[in-house]
Amino acid sequence: MLSPSNKEVYVIGIFGSNGKTSTANMLWNIFTSSGLKVEIINDEKNAIQKRIMTDIEVYKQLIISGKDDIILIEINKENLENNYLLGISFDMIIHTHISEGSYENTSEGIRKVNELLSSSPGVKTIILNTDDSNWKRIIIDIENTYLITYGLGNKATVTASSIECGKDVRFCYCLQREIRNKYNTIIVPMEIPFVIKTYGQYNVYNGLAVITVSLIYGIEVNKIISSLNNNAIQKLGLSILYENGFGVVNNICENLLSFETGFEAVQNMPYDNIHLIFNLNRNNITHINKKVLESILTWALILKIKKIYYFNTNDSILNSSLLDDFKTGLKDSGVDFELFEGTIADVEKIINSLNENDMLLYFCCKDSKITGEKIIEILDTRILGNLSSNIK
C-alpha cells in the first residue's frame, strides 16, 4: 500500500456528468481509512467529508506542496470550459458516465475532455466505463496510457455479477484479466463479494471503479470491503433522511439519469403514499426536460405516486406547452399536481400534508439545495416537537 508519508502526490481526476461525487467520496473513505492524507477538489461545500472550493492556482499549490498523498479532482463543466486543468499531471483519470444533454455530451465538451487527457504529461492510468456509449469518443494515447475498462459487459476488464439492490448494493466484483498495481505487482483474476452501504443500482458502476482504483493503489481487499460496508457511505448521492413514521429521500437531480436512478432506488422501499417535489435544470435543453417529464409520468404509475409538486424556482423552465402535456398525463394517471414557488410556506404546507408511512421524494437541482435544507430543518423541529410533547 502507499505509505502515509509518501512524498509523491498522486492526482486522480474524475470526469462525467453522473457519479463523480459518489466515486470521489467512496475513494476518500477508503484511502483515509488506510491512513492516507487525501483532499477532494470540487464545487460542493458540504459533501460527506472535507471539501475544498477553489480555483486552479490553489489546485497547483496543493499538488506542489506535497502535504497530501492523494488529491481527488472532480472535473466539472467549469474546469473543462475554462481549461483550468490543462497540463496538470494526472496519475489516474476515471470516467464515470456522460448523460445525454450534459456539457460533456456535446461535441465541444468531449473535445475538451480529450484535450485534457492529451495535455496531462507522463504515463497515466485511465479507468473507462464501456457501458457508457460515449467511451468510443474518448481518445486514448496508447503509448502513455495504462487502460482498464469496467462495466457489466463480459468484454470489460472488470465487471459484476449477482447484483442485488435494496437498502444497500450487493454484487460480486469480477476481475477478468490480470492488472498491475503501482508497485508492478500483478493482481490476478478474482471474484469477491462486496456490500456498499448506499442506495441505487448505479452505485454498482461507481463501486467497480472505486474497488479497481483502490487495488491499483495497493489497498488491501479487506480494507476496501470494510470501508464500503460502512454507515458513512450512506451519505453519498441519494440519501434517506428519515425512516421512522415517514420517509424523506433527498436526491440531487440535474439530468435524466439522476431522476431514473433515484426512482429505481426507492421502488422497493415500504411506504404507503409517495409525494414528489422536483424542478428542472435550467441548463438542460427542452428536449432533455421533455424526457425527464416523460420519465416522471412513467414512474408515477410504477410507484403509484399520490401527489407531485413542481418548485418553479428556475425562471419558468417548465414552459406552458411542456406543463400542459405533463398535467394532462398526470390527470390521466390520477396523480394530483401543484405548482409552487418553493417558498418556506410552500415547504411547510407539503410537510404538514404528510401522513404516517408516507414518503417524500425531494428530487431537485443543486441550486435548490437551500430549500432542501429548510425541509430538513422543519422536519427536525416537527419531530423534536412531537418528542417533547410525548415526554410531557
C-alpha positions in Angstrom: 0.0 0.0 0.0 1.1 3.6 -0.4 3.0 4.9 2.5 1.2 7.7 4.5 4.5 9.6 4.4 4.9 9.2 0.7 6.4 12.4 -0.7 4.9 11.9 -4.2 1.4 13.4 -4.6 -0.9 11.2 -6.7 -3.6 13.3 -8.6 -6.7 11.4 -9.6 -9.2 13.1 -11.9 -12.9 12.0 -12.2 -15.0 13.2 -15.2 -18.5 12.5 -16.3 -21.9 14.1 -15.6 -23.0 11.4 -13.1 -21.2 9.6 -10.4 -18.2 11.9 -9.8 -19.1 12.9 -6.2 -20.1 9.4 -5.1 -16.9 7.9 -6.6 -14.7 10.6 -5.0 -16.3 10.2 -1.6 -16.0 6.4 -1.7 -12.3 6.7 -2.5 -11.9 9.3 0.2 -13.4 6.9 2.7 -11.2 4.0 1.6 -7.9 6.0 1.4 -8.3 7.8 4.7 -9.3 4.6 6.5 -5.9 3.3 5.2 -4.0 6.2 6.8 -3.5 8.3 3.7 -3.9 12.1 3.5 -6.5 12.9 0.9 -8.1 16.1 -0.4 -11.1 16.4 -2.6 -11.4 19.4 -5.0 -14.9 20.1 -6.4 -17.7 22.6 -6.4 -19.5 21.2 -3.4 -19.1 22.7 0.1 -20.8 20.1 2.3 -20.5 16.5 1.0 -19.6 13.5 3.2 -16.2 14.7 4.3 -13.8 17.7 3.9 -14.2 19.6 0.7 -12.3 22.4 -1.0 -13.9 25.0 -3.2 -11.0 26.6 -5.0 -9.5 27.8 -8.3 -6.7 26.4 -10.5 -3.9 28.3 -8.7 -4.8 26.6 -5.4 -5.0 23.2 -7.2 -1.5 23.7 -8.4 -0.2 24.8 -4.9 -1.8 21.7 -3.4 -0.1 19.4 -5.9 3.3 21.1 -5.5 3.1 21.2 -1.7 3.4 17.5 -1.1 1.3 17.7 2.1 -1.1 15.1 0.8 -0.7 11.6 -0.5 -3.7 11.8 -2.9 -5.7 14.6 -4.4 -9.1 13.8 -6.0 -10.3 16.3 -8.5 -13.9 16.2 -9.8 -13.6 17.5 -13.3 -16.7 19.6 -13.9 -18.1 21.8 -16.7 -16.3 24.9 -15.4 -12.9 23.2 -15.3 -13.4 22.0 -18.9 -14.8 25.1 -20.4 -12.1 27.3 -18.9 -9.2 24.9 -19.4 -8.3 25.2 -15.7 -6.8 21.7 -15.5 -4.7 21.6 -18.8 -1.2 20.5 -18.1 -1.8 19.0 -14.7 0.0 15.7 -14.3 -2.8 13.2 -13.5 -1.6 9.9 -12.3 -5.1 8.5 -13.0 -8.3 9.6 -14.7 -11.7 7.9 -14.0 -14.6 8.1 -16.5 -18.0 7.6 -14.8 -21.0 8.3 -17.0 -21.8 11.1 -19.5 -25.5 11.8 -19.7 -27.5 12.9 -22.7 -27.9 16.7 -22.6 -24.8 17.3 -20.4 -21.9 19.5 -21.4 -19.6 16.6 -21.7 -22.1 15.0 -24.2 -21.7 17.9 -26.7 -19.0 18.0 -29.4 -17.3 20.9 -27.5 -17.5 19.1 -24.2 -16.0 15.8 -25.4 -13.3 17.8 -27.3 -12.4 19.5 -24.0 -12.2 16.1 -22.3 -9.9 14.8 -25.0 -7.7 18.0 -24.8 -7.4 17.4 -21.0 -6.4 13.8 -21.4 -3.8 14.6 -24.1 -2.4 17.6 -22.1 -1.6 15.5 -19.0 2.2 14.7 -19.2 3.7 11.3 -18.5 2.2 7.9 -18.2 -1.3 7.7 -16.6 -3.9 5.1 -15.9 -7.4 5.6 -17.3 -10.4 3.7 -15.9 -13.0 3.7 -18.6 -16.7 2.9 -18.3 -17.5 1.0 -21.5 -21.2 0.7 -20.7 -21.4 4.5 -21.4 -21.8 4.8 -25.2 -19.6 7.9 -25.1 -16.5 5.9 -24.4 -15.9 5.5 -28.1 -15.5 9.3 -28.4 -12.7 9.3 -25.8 -9.3 9.4 -27.5 -6.6 7.4 -25.7 -2.9 7.9 -26.2 -1.9 4.2 -26.2 1.8 4.8 -25.6 1.3 6.9 -22.4 -1.8 5.2 -21.1 -2.5 2.1 -19.0 -6.1 1.4 -19.8 -8.6 -0.6 -17.7 -12.2 -0.9 -18.6 -15.2 -1.6 -16.4 -18.9 -2.3 -17.0 -21.5 -5.1 -16.9 -20.5 -6.5 -20.3 -18.3 -9.6 -20.5 -15.6 -7.8 -22.5 -14.7 -5.3 -19.8 -11.6 -5.9 -17.6 -13.8 -5.5 -14.5 -17.5 -6.5 -14.3 -20.1 -7.5 -11.7 -22.4 -10.5 -11.1 -25.0 -11.5 -8.6 -26.3 -7.9 -8.3 -28.8 -7.1 -5.6 -30.1 -3.6 -4.8 -32.2 -2.7 -1.8 -31.2 -0.8 1.3 -27.7 -1.5 0.2 -25.9 -2.5 -3.0 -24.5 -6.1 -3.2 -22.6 -7.6 -6.1 -19.7 -9.9 -6.9 -16.6 -7.9 -8.1 -15.1 -9.9 -11.1 -11.6 -9.1 -12.3 -11.5 -10.9 -15.6 -7.9 -10.3 -16.6 -4.6 -9.6 -14.8 -3.8 -6.0 -13.9 -0.8 -4.5 -12.2 -0.7 -2.1 -9.3 1.6 0.8 -8.6 4.4 -1.5 -7.5 4.3 -3.5 -10.7 2.7 -6.4 -8.7 0.3 -8.5 -10.8 -3.3 -8.7 -9.4 -4.7 -12.0 -10.7 -8.3 -12.5 -11.8 -10.7 -12.8 -8.8 -14.3 -12.8 -7.8 -15.1 -11.2 -4.4 -18.5 -10.2 -2.9 -18.9 -6.6 -1.8 -21.6 -4.7 0.0 -21.9 -0.9 -0.4 -24.0 0.9 2.3 -25.8 3.1 -0.2 -28.9 3.0 -2.5 -29.3 2.7 -6.2 -28.2 0.3 -8.9 -25.9 2.8 -10.5 -23.6 2.6 -7.5 -22.6 -0.8 -8.9 -20.7 1.1 -11.5 -19.2 3.6 -9.0 -18.2 0.6 -6.9 -16.5 -1.2 -9.7 -14.4 1.9 -10.5 -13.6 2.5 -6.8 -12.6 -1.0 -6.0 -10.3 -1.2 -9.1 -8.6 2.1 -8.2 -8.1 1.0 -4.6 -6.5 -2.2 -5.7 -4.2 -0.4 -8.1 -3.0 1.9 -5.2 -2.3 -1.2 -3.1 -5.2 -1.1 -0.6 -5.9 -4.5 0.9 -9.1 -6.2 -0.1 -10.4 -6.5 3.5 -9.9 -2.8 4.0 -11.9 -2.0 0.8 -14.7 -4.3 2.0 -14.9 -2.8 5.4 -14.7 0.8 4.1 -17.6 0.3 1.6 -19.7 -1.6 4.1 -19.7 1.3 6.4 -22.6 3.6 7.5 -20.7 6.7 6.4 -21.1 5.6 2.8 -24.9 6.0 3.3 -24.4 9.8 3.0 -23.3 9.5 -0.7 -25.6 10.6 -3.5 -29.2 9.7 -2.8 -29.8 9.7 0.9 -32.7 8.6 3.1 -33.1 11.2 5.8 -36.0 9.8 7.8 -37.4 6.3 8.1 -39.5 6.4 11.3 -43.1 7.0 10.6 -42.5 8.5 7.2 -39.6 8.7 4.8 -37.7 11.5 3.2 -35.4 10.8 0.3 -33.1 13.6 -0.9 -31.5 13.2 -4.4 -29.9 15.9 -6.4 -31.3 15.7 -9.9 -29.6 17.5 -12.7 -30.4 15.3 -15.7 -32.5 12.3 -16.8 -30.2 9.6 -15.4 -30.3 11.2 -11.9 -34.1 11.0 -11.9 -34.1 7.5 -13.2 -31.6 6.2 -10.7 -33.4 7.9 -7.9 -36.8 6.3 -8.8 -35.1 3.0 -9.3 -33.6 3.2 -5.8 -36.8 3.8 -3.9 -39.1 1.4 -5.7 -38.7 -1.4 -3.2 -39.0 0.8 -0.1 -42.0 0.1 2.2 -44.2 3.2 2.2 -47.9 3.7 1.5 -48.1 7.0 -0.4 -45.3 8.8 -2.3 -45.1 12.6 -2.7 -42.6 14.0 -5.2 -41.1 17.5 -5.2 -39.0 18.3 -8.3 -37.7 21.0 -10.5 -35.7 21.2 -13.8 -32.2 22.2 -14.5 -32.1 25.5 -16.3 -29.0 24.3 -18.3 -31.0 21.4 -19.9 -32.3 21.8 -23.4 -36.1 21.5 -23.9 -35.7 18.0 -25.4 -34.0 16.7 -22.3 -36.5 18.2 -19.9 -39.3 16.7 -22.0 -37.7 13.3 -21.5 -37.4 13.9 -17.7 -41.1 14.7 -17.6 -42.0 11.6 -19.6 -39.8 9.6 -17.2 -41.7 11.1 -14.2 -45.0 10.1 -15.8 -43.8 6.6 -16.2 -42.5 6.2 -12.7 -45.7 7.9 -11.3 -47.6 4.8 -12.5 -44.9 2.3 -11.4 -44.5 3.8 -7.9 -48.2 4.9 -7.6 -47.2 8.4 -6.7 -50.0 10.2 -4.9 -49.0 13.8 -5.5 -46.4 15.8 -7.4 -45.2 19.3 -6.6 -43.2 21.4 -9.1 -41.0 24.0 -7.5 -40.9 26.8 -10.1 -37.6 28.3 -8.9 -35.7 28.3 -12.2 -37.2 31.2 -14.1 -40.2 29.2 -15.6 -38.2 26.5 -17.3 -41.3 24.4 -17.4 -42.9 26.3 -20.3 -46.7 26.3 -20.9 -46.5 23.6 -23.6 -44.5 21.1 -21.5 -46.6 22.0 -18.5 -49.9 21.3 -20.2 -48.8 18.0 -21.6 -47.4 17.0 -18.2 -50.5 17.9 -16.3 -52.7 16.0 -18.8 -50.5 12.9 -18.4 -50.8 13.2 -14.6 -54.6 13.7 -14.7 -55.0 10.6 -16.8 -52.9 8.7 -14.2 -54.9 10.1 -11.3 -52.0 11.9 -9.8 -52.5 15.3 -8.1 -50.3 18.2 -9.1 -49.4 21.6 -7.7 -47.1 24.3 -9.0 -45.3 26.1 -6.2 -42.6 28.8 -5.9 -40.7 26.8 -3.4 -41.1 29.3 -0.5 -40.9 28.3 3.2 -44.7 28.5 3.3 -44.9 26.0 0.4 -42.5 23.7 2.2 -44.5 23.8 5.4 -47.7 23.1 3.5 -46.3 20.0 1.9 -44.8 18.7 5.1 -48.0 19.2 7.0 -49.8 17.1 4.4 -47.6 14.1 5.1 -49.2 11.2 6.9 -47.7 8.3 8.7 -46.0 5.8 6.3 -45.8 8.5 3.6 -42.6 9.0 1.6 -41.4 12.4 0.4 -39.0 12.5 -2.6 -37.0 15.7 -2.9 -35.6 15.4 -6.5 -34.3 19.0 -7.2 -31.3 20.7 -8.7 -28.2 21.8 -6.8 -29.5 25.4 -6.9 -32.5 24.3 -4.8 -30.3 22.9 -2.0 -31.2 25.7 0.4 -34.9 24.7 0.1 -33.9 21.1 0.7 -32.0 22.1 3.8 -35.1 24.1 5.0 -37.2 20.9 4.6 -34.8 19.1 6.9 -34.9 21.9 9.4 -38.7 22.0 9.5 -38.8 18.2 9.9 -36.3 18.3 12.7 -38.4 20.9 14.5 -41.6 18.9 13.9 -40.0 15.6 15.2 -38.4 17.3 18.2 -41.7 19.0 19.0 -43.5 15.7 18.9 -40.9 14.1 21.1 -41.2 17.0 23.6 -45.0 16.7 23.8 -44.7 12.9 24.3 -42.2 13.4 27.2 -44.6 15.8 28.9 
